[in-house]
Amino acid sequence: MAEGRWLEIADGVLVRRYTELDLSVGLVLADHGCLVIDTRGDAAQGAELAAAVREVTSLPWTVAITHAHFDHSFGTAALLPCEVWAHERCRAALEAEGAAQRERWAQHYRTEGEPGVAAAIAATDIVLPDRLVTTTAELDLGGRRVLLTHPGPGHTGHDLLVHIPDAAVVFAGDLVEHAPGGSFTAESFGPDTDLGHWPAALDRILQLRPRVVVPGHGEPVELAFVVAARDDLADLAALRAAVRAGELTTARALTRSPFPADVTTAALG
């Protein structure tokens, strides 16, 4: 797969897929504007995305951020000036933790022997969203509605769904991941993850009855994939509750988990 490629999954709804982190970002076209969904991980990557959008359309753009993790939100500066939509706690997270994220991931790429990526992240200006969602918001791009919905906590406490009703498509951010051979990785579970409520957040996606769901990482999926992910997360949440209550050992939970040992260990922690 090339560094970036567009995949049209519905009329005027495109996904751009990247080898870097197996990332998926989105583009929604309408009569008078377009919506860019997530902006990649640094200013240079954001500039690549902006140029790729301009190869598709000259329409003015708006940005929606699915959550505050660097790989989804740090490229925003390259698309300014424009409206930047996100959940209200996404702004708070970027304001409180963005600089620490920037340093942590810059150091990660230095350690991995990728000084160019490290330098790009370290030089990135973190943009705070200026259009904030509490529960829901509706965008009118001209002839096409886009609904922004906070489904409750899950991968983070500020996840945002981007729903295009006329196309029956939902961009889910990292509430859904399509990892090779499974649905999630150990990196899916971080300090801001709410495992107990994550299955309910996926129920909100299912209630929308989309034809296609776009994960934050991996290829687009159908509803059956989301159903299976919800059920697996519910099983994992029950195992964690049993371990914390002293009803089950960690070793026993690892044998009963629907996920590989590294994923289970990260979630139980």
C-alpha positions in Angstrom: 0.0 0.0 0.0 1.3 3.5 -0.8 1.9 6.0 1.9 -1.6 7.3 1.5 -4.6 6.3 -0.7 -8.2 7.3 -1.0 -11.0 4.8 -0.8 -14.5 5.9 -1.7 -16.9 4.0 0.5 -20.1 5.9 -0.4 -21.0 8.7 -2.7 -18.9 11.6 -1.6 -17.5 9.9 1.4 -13.8 8.9 1.3 -11.4 7.2 3.6 -7.6 7.9 3.4 -5.6 4.9 4.5 -2.0 5.2 5.7 0.7 2.6 6.4 1.9 4.7 9.3 0.0 3.3 12.3 -2.5 1.7 9.9 -4.4 5.0 10.3 -7.7 5.9 8.7 -8.9 9.5 8.2 -12.0 10.8 6.4 -13.3 13.2 3.9 -17.0 14.1 3.4 -18.0 16.1 0.3 -21.1 18.3 0.0 -22.4 21.1 -2.2 -20.7 24.0 -0.4 -18.0 22.5 1.8 -16.2 19.4 2.9 -15.4 17.8 6.3 -12.0 16.4 7.1 -12.2 13.8 9.9 -8.9 13.6 11.9 -5.7 15.2 10.8 -2.8 12.7 11.4 0.1 13.0 13.8 2.1 16.1 13.2 2.2 19.3 11.1 4.1 17.6 8.2 1.6 14.8 8.1 -1.3 17.3 8.3 0.2 19.2 5.3 0.3 16.0 3.3 -3.4 15.3 4.2 -4.3 18.9 3.2 -2.6 18.5 -0.1 -4.4 15.2 -0.7 -7.7 16.8 0.0 -7.0 19.5 -2.4 -6.4 16.9 -5.1 -10.0 15.8 -4.6 -11.8 19.1 -4.0 -11.4 22.9 -3.8 -14.3 23.2 -1.4 -13.7 25.0 1.9 -13.1 22.6 4.7 -14.2 22.0 8.3 -12.3 19.7 10.6 -13.8 17.1 13.1 -11.5 15.4 15.6 -12.6 12.0 17.0 -10.4 12.2 20.1 -7.2 13.9 21.4 -4.6 11.3 20.8 -1.7 12.6 18.8 -2.1 10.5 15.7 -5.6 11.8 15.2 -5.2 15.4 16.1 -1.7 16.8 15.9 -1.9 17.6 12.2 -4.6 20.2 12.5 -2.4 23.4 12.2 -1.8 22.6 8.5 -5.5 23.0 7.8 -6.1 26.3 9.5 -7.9 28.6 9.3 -11.1 26.7 9.7 -13.6 25.5 12.2 -12.3 22.6 14.3 -15.0 20.5 16.0 -14.5 18.1 18.9 -16.0 17.0 22.1 -15.5 19.6 24.9 -13.3 17.2 26.9 -11.1 16.7 23.8 -10.1 20.3 24.0 -9.5 20.0 27.7 -7.3 16.9 27.1 -5.3 18.6 24.4 -4.8 21.7 26.6 -3.8 19.7 29.7 -1.9 16.8 28.1 -1.0 17.8 24.6 2.5 19.0 25.4 3.3 15.8 27.3 2.0 13.7 24.5 4.2 15.6 22.0 7.3 15.0 24.1 6.5 11.3 24.8 5.9 10.5 21.1 8.8 12.5 19.9 11.0 10.5 22.3 9.3 7.3 21.1 10.3 7.9 17.5 13.8 9.0 18.4 14.2 5.6 20.3 12.7 3.8 17.2 15.4 5.4 15.0 13.1 7.8 13.2 14.6 11.2 13.9 12.6 12.9 11.1 9.3 11.9 12.5 10.5 12.8 16.0 11.5 16.2 14.9 8.2 16.8 13.0 6.2 15.9 16.2 8.4 18.1 18.4 8.0 21.1 16.1 4.2 20.7 15.9 1.9 23.4 17.3 -1.1 21.8 19.1 -4.4 23.3 17.9 -7.3 23.5 20.4 -10.7 22.8 18.9 -12.9 25.9 18.8 -16.3 24.3 18.1 -17.2 22.1 21.0 -19.8 19.2 21.3 -21.3 18.2 24.6 -23.7 15.5 23.4 -24.6 16.1 19.8 -24.2 18.7 17.0 -25.3 19.0 13.4 -23.2 20.3 10.6 -24.7 21.6 7.4 -22.2 21.4 4.6 -24.7 22.4 1.9 -27.0 19.6 0.8 -25.6 17.2 3.3 -26.0 16.8 7.0 -23.3 15.4 9.3 -24.1 14.5 12.9 -21.4 14.6 15.6 -22.3 12.5 18.6 -20.5 11.8 21.9 -21.5 8.1 22.6 -20.2 8.2 26.2 -16.8 7.1 27.4 -15.0 4.2 25.8 -11.6 4.4 24.2 -11.3 7.8 25.9 -13.7 10.0 27.9 -14.2 12.3 24.9 -14.8 10.1 21.8 -16.8 11.6 19.0 -18.8 9.7 16.3 -19.1 11.3 12.9 -22.3 10.1 11.2 -23.3 10.8 7.6 -26.9 9.6 7.6 -27.6 9.8 3.8 -24.6 7.6 3.1 -25.1 5.3 6.2 -21.5 5.7 7.2 -20.1 6.3 10.7 -16.5 7.3 11.4 -15.8 5.8 14.9 -12.3 6.9 15.7 -10.6 4.4 18.0 -13.8 3.2 19.5 -13.5 0.6 16.7 -10.1 -0.7 15.5 -9.6 -3.3 12.8 -6.2 -4.7 13.8 -4.6 -7.5 11.7 -6.1 -10.8 12.9 -8.4 -9.1 15.5 -10.2 -6.0 16.7 -7.9 -4.2 19.1 -4.2 -4.1 20.2 -2.6 -3.5 23.6 -2.2 0.2 22.6 -6.0 0.5 22.4 -6.2 0.5 26.2 -4.7 3.6 27.9 -5.0 5.5 31.1 -8.0 7.4 29.7 -9.9 4.3 28.6 -13.2 3.4 30.2 -13.6 -0.3 29.6 -16.8 -0.7 31.6 -18.7 1.8 29.4 -17.0 1.0 26.1 -19.6 -1.7 25.0 -22.4 0.8 25.5 -20.6 3.3 23.3 -20.5 0.7 20.6 -24.2 0.1 21.1 -24.7 3.8 20.1 -23.0 3.0 16.8 -25.2 0.0 16.3 -28.3 2.0 16.9 -27.4 4.3 14.0 -27.6 1.2 11.7 -24.7 2.3 9.4 -23.8 0.3 6.3 -20.1 1.0 6.8 -18.1 1.9 10.0 -14.7 3.4 9.6 -12.2 2.5 12.4 -9.5 4.8 13.6 -7.0 2.1 12.5 -7.6 -0.5 9.9 -9.9 -1.0 6.9 -13.7 -0.1 7.0 -15.9 -2.8 8.5 -19.6 -3.8 8.6 -21.9 -3.9 11.5 -21.2 -7.6 12.3 -17.6 -6.6 13.1 -18.8 -4.0 15.6 -21.2 -6.4 17.2 -18.4 -8.9 17.7 -16.1 -6.2 19.1 -18.8 -5.1 21.5 -19.4 -8.6 22.8 -15.7 -9.2 23.2 -15.2 -5.9 25.1 -18.2 -6.8 27.4 -16.5 -10.2 28.1 -13.2 -8.5 28.9 -14.9 -5.9 31.2 -16.6 -8.8 33.1 -13.2 -10.6 33.5 -11.6 -7.4 34.8 -14.4 -6.9 37.3 -14.0 -10.5 38.5 -10.2 -10.0 38.9 -10.7 -6.8 40.8 -13.3 -8.4 43.1 -10.9 -11.3 43.9 -13.2 -13.8 42.2 -10.7 -14.7 39.4 -6.9 -14.7 39.1 -5.2 -12.8 36.4 -3.8 -16.0 35.0 -7.3 -17.5 34.8 -8.6 -14.3 33.1 -5.9 -14.6 30.5 -7.1 -18.0 29.6 -10.7 -17.0 29.3 -10.2 -13.7 27.4 -11.4 -13.4 23.8 -8.2 -11.3 23.2 -4.5 -12.2 23.0 -2.5 -12.1 26.2 -0.9 -8.7 25.6 -4.2 -7.1 24.8 -5.8 -8.6 27.9 -3.0 -7.6 30.2 -3.2 -4.0 29.0 -6.9 -3.9 29.6 -6.8 -5.6 33.0 -4.1 -3.2 34.1 
